[in-house]
Structure formats: C-alpha cells, structure tokens
Amino acid sequence: MEEMSGFLYFFIIVILLIVVACYAAVAIFLTRFSKKVYGESSVMAWIPIANVYLLGKLTFSKDAGYGLVALLILSCTLTLTIDKTTITLYLPHTLQIILGAVFAGTFVATLIFGIKKYGNLKNSNGNKEIKTSKETEEIAKANDAFFNN
C-alpha cells in the first residue's frame, strides 16, 4: 500500500511540474508575441484567464479573445459564496463537456495559428531590417557622392 501512495505522490508531482512548465512556456510565448505585434510586452500573458483572451486577440482579433474566454467560462462550474449564501452557476453536464472539448480544440488551434503568425512576423521583421540596411547604404553612398563633388 505504501508503494502505491508513493507512486501516486510522484505521479501528481510530475503532472504538476508539467502543467507549470506548459503554463510558463505559453506565458513567455505570449509575452514575446505581444512584443512583436504591439512593440511592448503584456502582463496579461501571466494572468490565468487574461492570457486566453490575449492569445485570441494577438492571433485573430478582440472578438476571438472574448469568444475563447466565453467558451472557457461556459465550460466551468462557478460557485459563489457570500456570507452564508452559496450560489452555483452551471450548464447541464453534457453541454459543459461539449463546450470544454470545443474550447480545448479551439485553444490548441489558436495556439498553433499564433505560433505560425509569430514566425511570419519574425521573418518579415528580419526582411525589413535587411531592406532598411540596404536603403541606408544607398542613401549613404548618395550623400558621399553629393558631398564629394
């Protein structure tokens, strides 16, 4: 019995470490992606529900971000406790499962499109820097030719 509980603790710790590593990787990606798109990093990449919105916003539009957050919230059960009153908000279980699956698929697809868009932005910025340096060299040559005459 001790071996089973030791294995269970080890399994839970490994799963927890994988989840934390994936969360940090997505947050770092969103920070860099935001810096590419807007020129500055965003703190929203590290906030749990805000990072889902930021992924949709950076990849497609604000509406896509709102849609991802709506799917996430609708697939959850929300329990509010105020003083001694508890309010539980949820959709039927089957609908929650369907919306959870739709959210998971949409999140993964949006993440893949976001990575592709980030790669395209990275490549296009590299080309712009090359063009800018070539243009700078041409302007410098034209200035040298003008001032040497």
C-alpha positions in Angstrom: 0.0 0.0 0.0 2.9 2.4 0.8 4.3 1.8 -2.7 1.0 2.8 -4.3 0.8 6.0 -2.4 4.4 6.8 -3.1 3.8 6.3 -6.8 0.7 8.4 -6.6 2.5 11.3 -5.0 5.3 11.0 -7.6 2.8 10.9 -10.4 0.9 14.0 -9.0 4.2 15.9 -8.7 5.3 15.1 -12.2 1.9 16.1 -13.6 2.0 19.4 -11.6 5.6 20.2 -12.9 4.4 19.5 -16.5 1.4 21.8 -16.1 3.6 24.6 -14.6 6.2 24.3 -17.3 3.5 24.4 -20.1 1.9 27.5 -18.4 5.2 29.3 -18.2 6.0 28.4 -21.8 2.7 29.8 -23.1 3.2 32.9 -20.9 6.7 33.5 -22.3 5.4 32.9 -25.9 2.5 35.4 -25.4 4.9 38.0 -23.9 7.2 37.8 -27.0 4.2 37.6 -29.3 2.8 40.8 -27.8 6.1 42.5 -28.1 6.3 41.6 -31.8 2.7 42.8 -32.5 2.5 45.9 -30.3 6.1 46.7 -29.6 5.7 46.1 -25.8 5.2 43.1 -23.7 1.9 42.5 -21.9 1.4 41.5 -18.2 -1.8 39.7 -19.3 0.3 36.8 -20.5 0.8 35.7 -16.9 -2.8 36.2 -15.6 -4.8 33.0 -15.9 -7.9 33.9 -17.8 -6.4 37.1 -19.4 -3.8 35.0 -21.2 -6.6 33.1 -23.0 -8.0 36.4 -24.2 -4.6 37.7 -25.2 -3.9 34.7 -27.3 -7.1 35.1 -29.2 -6.6 38.9 -29.5 -3.0 38.6 -30.8 -3.8 35.7 -33.2 -7.0 36.9 -34.7 -8.9 39.8 -33.0 -10.5 41.0 -29.8 -13.7 39.2 -30.6 -11.8 35.9 -30.9 -10.3 36.6 -27.5 -13.7 37.2 -26.0 -15.0 34.0 -27.7 -12.2 31.9 -26.2 -12.9 33.3 -22.7 -16.6 32.7 -23.1 -16.0 29.1 -24.1 -13.7 28.7 -21.1 -16.2 30.2 -18.6 -19.3 28.3 -20.1 -17.5 25.0 -19.7 -16.8 25.6 -16.0 -19.0 25.5 -12.8 -18.9 28.7 -10.9 -19.6 28.7 -7.2 -20.1 32.0 -5.3 -20.3 32.1 -1.6 -21.4 35.4 0.0 -21.8 35.2 3.8 -23.8 32.0 4.3 -25.4 32.0 0.9 -23.9 29.8 -1.8 -24.8 30.3 -5.5 -23.8 27.7 -8.0 -23.9 28.6 -11.7 -23.5 25.8 -14.3 -24.9 24.5 -17.6 -26.1 20.9 -18.0 -23.2 18.4 -17.6 -23.3 17.2 -21.2 -23.2 20.7 -22.5 -20.3 21.5 -20.3 -18.4 18.5 -21.6 -19.1 19.5 -25.2 -18.1 23.2 -24.6 -15.0 22.0 -22.8 -14.0 19.9 -25.8 -14.7 22.8 -28.2 -12.7 25.1 -26.0 -9.7 22.7 -25.9 -9.7 22.2 -29.6 -10.1 25.9 -30.3 -7.4 26.8 -27.8 -4.9 24.4 -29.4 -5.8 25.6 -32.9 -5.5 29.2 -31.9 -2.1 28.5 -30.3 -0.9 26.8 -33.5 -2.1 29.7 -35.6 -0.5 32.1 -33.1 2.9 30.3 -33.4 2.6 30.4 -37.2 1.8 34.2 -37.1 4.6 34.8 -34.7 7.0 33.0 -37.1 5.7 35.1 -40.0 6.1 38.3 -38.1 9.6 37.3 -37.0 10.6 36.6 -40.6 9.0 39.7 -42.1 10.8 41.9 -39.5 14.1 40.3 -40.4 13.5 41.1 -44.1 12.6 44.7 -43.2 15.8 45.1 -41.3 17.8 43.9 -44.3 15.9 46.3 -46.6 16.4 49.1 -44.1 20.2 48.5 -44.0 20.4 48.3 -47.9 18.4 51.6 -48.1 20.7 53.2 -45.5 23.8 52.1 -47.5 22.3 53.6 -50.7 21.5 56.8 -49.0 25.0 57.0 -47.5 26.5 56.4 -51.0 24.3 59.1 -52.5 25.3 61.5 -49.7 29.0 60.7 -50.2 28.7 61.3 -53.9 26.9 64.6 -53.4 29.3 66.0 -50.8 32.5 64.8 -52.6 31.5 66.9 -55.7 
